[in-house]
Amino acid sequence: MNETWNLIEKTMNENPAPIQNENVRYEFNLTGDDACMRQLILAEGKATITEDTSSKADCKLTMSTKDFMKLLTGDLNSTTAFMFGKLKVDGSIGLALKLEGLLKEYSFEG
């Protein structure tokens, strides 16, 4: 899973245009195989991923690692995932939906 987080950070920073005006902290609580917690911080046109989850996130997303990978590749719609209980959101639903739009601006094929 670490390679995936590194790929997300690298890919977003290589093309910062979609995240240029973002100032948000997302927290991911991934369950199942390769369970982990990470924060994705978008600020000043830069993406940073950290294992430090002590800072309060603007939006917390809880889902299985398998569903997270599907979300990254565009094979899972966040609204559908939320409605079927595959995605739990703590905080702004709007930010969760915005994240899906941002992720669609990138290709995370590793």
Stockholm file with secondary structure:
# STOCKHOLM 1.0

chainA/1-110         MNETWNLIEKTMNENPAPIQNENVRYEFNLTGDDACMRQLILAEGKATITEDTSSKADCKLTMSTKDFMKLLTGDLNSTTAFMFGKLKVDGSIGLALKLEGLLKEYSFEG
#=GR chainA/1-110 SS CHHHHHHHHHHHHHSCGGGTTCCEEEEEEEESTTCEEEEEEEETTEEEEESCCCSCCSEEEEEEHHHHHHHHHTCSCHHHHHHTTSEEEEECHHHHHHHHHHHTTSCCCC
#=GC SS_cons         CHHHHHHHHHHHHHSCGGGTTCCEEEEEEEESTTCEEEEEEEETTEEEEESCCCSCCSEEEEEEHHHHHHHHHTCSCHHHHHHTTSEEEEECHHHHHHHHHHHTTSCCCC
//
